[in-house]
Amino acid sequence: MQRTIWIMWPSFLIAGAMTVVFFTLVDPADLTIFGVALAEHRLASYSVGFLLFWLFSAWDSWLTLFFQRDADTVNHPQRHTITPSH
């Protein structure tokens, strides 16, 4: 659970900042997807943009945690399995 928080919370904050910066520079009325203008669905385009930024940021945070593993964890994963405590 702690690793999930390490991934999702920073990515949530970054996604919020990225959404503000992106939609400050780009108006959803100027965006088109498959020939359909997003001007009619302005709130939906903000929401989808935030979720996509959150997805990309979460992927980046997960990769950071993945690549910070030490050699012992990579070479001997059975030693580092998490067992639930009762």
Secondary structure as UniProt FT lines:
FT   HELIX           2..25
FT   HELIX           28..30
FT   STRAND          32..33
FT   TURN            34..35
FT   STRAND          36..37
FT   HELIX           39..41
FT   HELIX           42..67
FT   HELIX           71..75
FT   HELIX           77..80
//
